[in-house]
Amino acid sequence: EENMTVTEDFSRVENTYQMEAEVCIIFSDFGQMQNVCNLLIEKLGTSVTINPPHFYHTPETIDTLRRQVCVTAVGNTRRKAQEVCRLFGQALGKPLLIKEEETKEWGGHIDNHLSQSADSLTLQERIQNSTAYASCRVFAVFEIKGKENRRNKLL
């Protein structure tokens, strides 16, 4: 209910009363939005009008995207360093330094759900225009352990 607002307008037309209602719902799941729209059309028929959706990202979702991209970059760096160590018969140790060097973001609309986008765009174009992308470059220094050290510790 916190993601839904209802505006009702009652009016009298001759001897009858007429009610118009506008329901605005914020969905975080595209499939759920489609299911609700289909249900409304099925139950209410031509008496309901469904406006095209407005897609946007909240600041919280963009922040989550930034964190996920940085964590993924660090994981990728660690895997690459492990592969290099294996090539030279070494073992990768703990990280000594991890530094986020550059973060880039592009695309997507952040918190602009009140702005009207062009009605001429198709649903796919709206989704594409609202898709957010991010990349992160990290610098990492890892401890390198020789395999000889591990053999000596076992003996």
N, C-alpha and C positions, 0 to 999 in steps of 0.2 A: 504493500500500500504506500510505502514511502516513495516509490518510484512511479506513482500514478497521480495525476490530477484530473478532476472531473469538473467541467463547467456546464451548468444547466441553464437553459433559458425557457421560461414558460411564457406563452402568449395566448391571447384569446382571439380566435378568428371566427367571427359571427357567433354561432351557438356552440362552438367546440373549443376545447383547449388543445394547444399544440405545444409539445415539448421538444426542444433540440438539445442534444448533449454532445459535448466534445470531450473525448477521453484522450489524454496524452500519457503515454507509458514509456519509460526508459527501460530498455532491454539490454542486458549484457550478453545475451545468447541469441544469435541470429536465427537459429532453428526454432527456438521458442517464440520469437517474434512472428515468424511465418505461420506457426501453428495457431497462434492467437488470432492473427488476421484471417486465416482460412476459416476458423471457427465462427468468427463474427460475420463473415460473409455468408457462410452456410446457414446460420441461425436467423440473420436479419435481412438477408437478400439485398434488394436494391435500396433499402432504407438506410444503409450504412455506406459511408464514403471513407475509404482508407487513403490517406495522403502518403506520398512517397516518404520513406524513412530518411532521417538526417543522421549521418554517422559522425561520431567524434570520439576522441580519447580524453579521458580525464587525466589530470596531472598525476594521479596515483598510478594509472596504468602505464603512462610514459616513464615514470620513475622505476616501475617494476621492469619494464623493457630494458632500461639502461643497466640495471643491476644484472639481469639475465645475460645481456650481451657481454658485460665485463667478466662475469664468472665463466662464461663459455670461452672467451678469449684466453683466460688464464688456463683453463683445462686444455685447450688446444696447444698452448705453448708448452705445457708440461708433457703432453703426449709426444710432441715433436722432439723435445729435449730427451725423452726416454728412448726414442728411436735412434737418435744420434749417439747416445751413450751405448746402446746395444751394438751399433756398428763398430765402435772402438773398444768393445769389451769392458765397458765401465757400467756402473750402476748409478742411477740418479738418486740423489739424496733430497734433503728437505730444502724448501725455498729459502734463500737468504735475503732476497729483495724482490718485491713485485711492485711495479709502478705503472699506473694507467697513464699512457702518454697522450693518446688522442681519442676523442669520441666524436663521431659524426652522426647526425640525425637528419633525415629528410622525409618528405612526404607527410601525409597525415594531417588531420585537423585536430588541434588540441583545444578542448573545452570551448568550442564555438557552435554548440548545438542550437543556438538562437539565430544564427545567421542563415539566411535562405540561400540554398544553392540553386543553380539553374534547373528548372523543371524539365528541360529538354534532355538532361543526361539519363542514360539508361541505368538500371540498378547496378550492373557490372562496373560502369564508369564511376558511379558514386562510391562503390566499394574501393575501387582502385585509387580514387582521389583521396580517400580517407585512410588508406593503409600507411602505417608508420614503419620506417626502416631505421636501423641504427647499426653502427659498426664501432668497434673499439680496438685500439692498438695498445698492447701492453709490452712492458720491458720486464723480463724476469731473470734473476740470477739464481741458479740452483747449486747446491753442493754436489760434487761428483765424487763417488766412491769407487776405488779400484776393486776389481773382483778378487785380487790377491789378498786384500785385507780381510775379506769375508772367509776365504779359505784358512787363513792363519787363525782367525777367531774360532773356527770350528775345531781346529787341532788342539 
